[in-house]
Amino acid sequence: MTLEGRFDAADGVVRVGGDARQRYHDSRGYGYPLEGNEIALAPVEAAHLLYRGDLEAVVDADGGERLGFREFIAREPGDDFGVRFLVYADLRSRGFYLSPAAKPWVADPPGGAADFAVFPRGKGPGDGEIAYALRIVGERTDIPAAELQPGVLAVVDEESEITYFEVDQRDPTGTSGSDADLPDGCEADLLADRVVVWEPPLDLYERTFYGQPLEGREYDEPTLQCSLLEAAYLAEREAIDLEPTTVRERGREVEGERFDRRLRVYAALRERGVVPKTGYKFGADFRTYADVESVENLGHSELLVRVHPADHVFEPRDLALDVRLAHGVRKTMVFALVGDEAADGDGIEWWSLERLTP
């Protein structure tokens, strides 16, 4: 026998009696139990049961109107109901149980900006285990950096295709040298948008991967061309004989306020034992190497890093582009969000995004 639901406008849920608890909640993870065998369904859960034909109709408690799937979704308020239903139905079809990320559907909600709690395959709301928090947006919905949280982001495009991204905090670390390996006061000249370091120790390039050798000079020690970021970092540690302020000012002339933000990320990576090099060819600020024993035997770079201020607002299309590009060159996309310099640690939040197939 197909059951009917009753829409409770006061609570914003659909109540279903009869054997609904056993049929829908206990065996398939829909809704949450009420007294007796009755359950309460979130509108998206009710819509899915209507779509499948498991509910015959939802009766409006005020007017008594019987609503089928088409009528029910047409009356649901909110611009995001359509995209939330698409993702809910997709994950259900993949064998996952999921519930709205709030009490009383979930005993210990994940919080943040999550829309649903997704349970491990074979488990449901009563098992006390959540696989991940899920947030759902349309492709035109911007995402403030402050709202990033560990879990999964589902983006629904204009043709109703869904892309899933795994979002997590990152802690870039490596073993590629330290400031103790730097030389002392190498001669250097500041050019328009780079610095030439004259005859530094070979290890400055070979072991710690600063700069690029100037081709065609027959010296035992190389002449290096360094970026303004590399030069500013080296000048602040007195490894080259330029004033740090002079290099910083030139950096600001060349790329504006972005320079200081990128320099903070560059320095933080170096201090974590990670070697950052330009990510220009990949449309990023940096590509990084966690372990550099020798430039001659240089391994594959692991991360692409894009630098943003802490109050940055992401567009889903840009996220999709960055993540797809990183995946295509076998790297992970990391966003470095630069906050207040007075904050604890380096004041930088590191977030990674990767494509996910649920």
N, C-alpha and C positions, 0 to 999 in steps of 0.2 A: 504494500500500500504506500502510495506517495503522500508525503506529509505536506502541510502548509505551515508557513511562518506568519507571525504577527509582528508588524513593525511597531516598536515602542519609541515614539518620538522623544519622550522625556530622557531616556537613556541612550538613544541613538543606536539601538541594537534590534535585531530580529529574534524574537522568542519562538522556539519550536518545542512543542510538547510531544505526547505519545511516547514512542520508543526512541526519540531523537538522541538521548544521551548515549545509548548503546550503539545506535546506528551511525551516528555522525562523530560524536566526541571520542568515545572509548576506543572505537576501532579505526578512526580515520583522522583524529586530531582536530576536528572543527570546533570552534566555540569554547565556552567554559560552562561548567555545570551550574544549574540553579537548583531550587528545591525539587525533590522528586526526580523524575526523568527529564525535566525540561532543561534546555540549554539556551544560551544567548550567543548569537552569531554577530560578528562585525559585518557591516554592509558588504564588504568585499567577499567575505566567506559566503554570505547568503547569495550574492550574485553568482558565485562559482557553482553552488549547488543548484541554483535555478538553471544555469547554463548547461549543466550536465543532466538536467531532468530529475535530480534527486529530490528537489523541492518542486511541488506543483505550482505554487504561487506564494506571494507574500501579501498579506492583507493589511491594508492601511488601518491602523486602530482608530483613527479619527473619522475617516469618511467611509470605511468599509470597502474601499475599492480593492479588487484583486489584481495584483501586478505580476505579470510574467517577467522573464529576463529583460526583454526589450523595454518594457515600461519602467521596470525597477531601476535600470542603469540610467535611464533618461531623467529620472527625478532626483538622482543622487547629487547633492551639492558638491562644489569643490572642483577646481580645474584639474586636480591630479588623480581623480578617481579612475579615469580611463587608463592611465599608465600604470597605476597600482594594480588594477585588475589584470592587465596583460602580463605583468611580471608574476603576480600571484598564480595565475593559471599556468604559466610556463614552468614555474618551479614545481607546482603540483604534478604536472605531466612528466616531470623528470624524477618523480618519486620522493620528493621532499614534503614534509609537513612544515608549515609556517603559521605563525600567529601574529596579530598586531603586537608591536613592541611596547606593551603597556600592561599594567595590572588592570583587571584580574585575569587577562588571557595568559600572562606569563608571571610566574611567582616572583622571579628576580629579573626584572626588565633590564635590557642592556643600556637604556638611557641614550643621551645625546640626541642626534637628529634621526635616529633609526625609525623606519616605518614598520619593519617586521623583524621578529626573531625567527631565524631558520634553524631547525633542529637537525641533528645528524640523521642520515638515512636509517630508517628502521626505528627511530625514536620520535616521541611527540611531546606535547606540553607537560605531561605528567612525569616525565623521566628526569627532569631537573638538569638537563644538559642542553646548551645552545651551541650550535656550530659557528654561527656568526650573526652579527647584526647587519641588517640589510636596509640600505637607503635607496629610494627610487626617485629619479628625476626625468623629465623630458629633455630633449636635446637643447631646448632653448632656456632652460632653467639654470641660472648662474649659481655657483657654489662658493660661498665665502671660505677662505682658507681656515678661518676660525672654526668652521663647522666640520672639518675633516675629522674622522674618527676611525679607529681600526674596525675592519669589517669588509663588507662588499657594497659597492656602488653599482646600481643597475641604471643604465641610461637607455631610454626608449626613444628611437628616432621618429621622424615624421612618417615613415612607412611601417611603423610598429615593430621594427626589428629591435632586439634587445642586445646590448653589449654589457657584459659584467666585468667589473674591475675589482681586484683585490687591493684594499687600501691598508697600509700598515705603517707604523712608525719605524724608522730606520736608525741604525747607529753605525755609521761608516767608520771602520777601523782598518788599519793595515800595519805593515812592518817595514815601511820604506824610509828608514833613516830618521834622523832627528836634527835639531839645531846644532848639536855637538859636532856634526859632520861638516859644517859649513866652514869655508875659508875665512880669512880675516882681511878686509879692506882691499879687495881686488880692484884694479883700475877699471873705470867704466865711464862711458859717455852717454848722455841722454840725447836721443834723436827726437824726431817728431812724435812718433807713437810707439817707440820701443827703446831698448837700451842695449848697447854693445858692451860686453864685458871682455876686457883684453887679457888673454892668456891666463885664465883661471886654472886651478888644479883640474886635472882630467876627470876626477871623481864628481865634480860639480855637475857634469853632464852624464857621465857613464854610470854613476852609482845613485845619484839623487835626482837625475833627470830634470835639471833646470836648463831652459833655453834650447836653442838649436845651433849647431856649429855653423860658422860662416865658411862656405865652401871655397876651396882653392887656395887656402893659406897653409903653407908648409911649415908648421911649427910643431914642436913636441906637445905643447899644450894647445887646446882649441881656442879659437875666439868665438864667443857665444853671442847670439842675438836673443835677448830675453824680452818677454812681454812686459808691459808696464806693471801688471799684477805681480809677476815674478820679481821684477826689479824692486818694487815697493816692499815686498816681503823681505828680500835680501838686504835692502838698505836699512830697514828697521832693525835688522840683526847684525849690522855692520859688516856684512860679508862683502859688500861693494862700497866704494868710496863716494857715494852720492848721498845727499841729504834726503832723508825719508820724506820730509815735507815737500821738497821740490818735485819728487817723483809723484807723490799723491796729487799735488796741484796739477801736474801735467795730465794725470789720469782723469781728473775731473773736467779738464778742458776738452779732452778727447771724447769722453762718454757721459759726462754729467754725473748726477747723483748716483747712478748705477755703479759707478766705479767703487765707491766706498762699500757698498753692499756686497759686491762681488769679491772685493779684497777680504772682507770678513769671512766669507765662505771659503775662499782660497786658503787663508791662514788657518782656519779651523780644520780643514782637511789635512793640511800639512802637519799640524800639531797632533792629529790622530794617526799619523803614520801613513796617510794616503797621498799619493801623488796626483794632483789635478793638472790636466793639460787641456788646451782649448777643445771645446766641443763644437766648433764652428761647422765642421763638415756634417755634423749630425743635427744641426739646428738647436744646439744646447749651449749652455755656458761652459760646461766642463765635461770631459770624459775622465775617468779615474782609474788608477792602478793601485791595488792594495799591496802588492809585493813586487818590488823592482830590485832584483839582484844585479842586473846589468842591462843596459839599453840594448846591447848586442843580442841578448836572449829575452827580449821583452815579451811578456805574455799578452793575453787578450785583456783589454780594459773591461771592467765589470759594470760600471754605472755611467749613466748620463745624468748630469745634474743641471737643473734649471733653477736660477735664483730669483726669488720674488720677495717683496716686503711682506711682513706678517699679516697685513690687512688686504692682501691680494684677493681678488675675486676670480675664480676659474670659470671659463666657459667650457661646457662638456665637449664641444667640438675640438677645442685646443687640447684637452686631455686625451681625447681619442687619437689625435695626430701624434702627440708626443709619445704615448705609450706604444702605438703601432710602429713608429719609427724605431724606438728602442728595441722592441721585440724583433724587428726585422734585421737588426745588426747584433743580435744576441747579447743585449744589455738590459739592465733594469733602469726604468725611469725613476729618478728621485728629485723631489722638489725641496729646495732649501728655503725655508721661510725665515727671513731675518727680522728679528724683533729688537727690543730695547737693548742697547749695549750694556746697560746697568743690570740686566737680568742675570740670574744664576747661570753658571756655566758660560757657554759662548753666546747665549741668547738666540740660538738657531734651532728651529724645529725641522727635522728631516722626515719626509713622508715618501714612501714608495708606492707606485701604482703599477699593477701588472694585469694583463688580460687573464680572465678566468673562465673556464668552462665548467659550470656546476655539474 
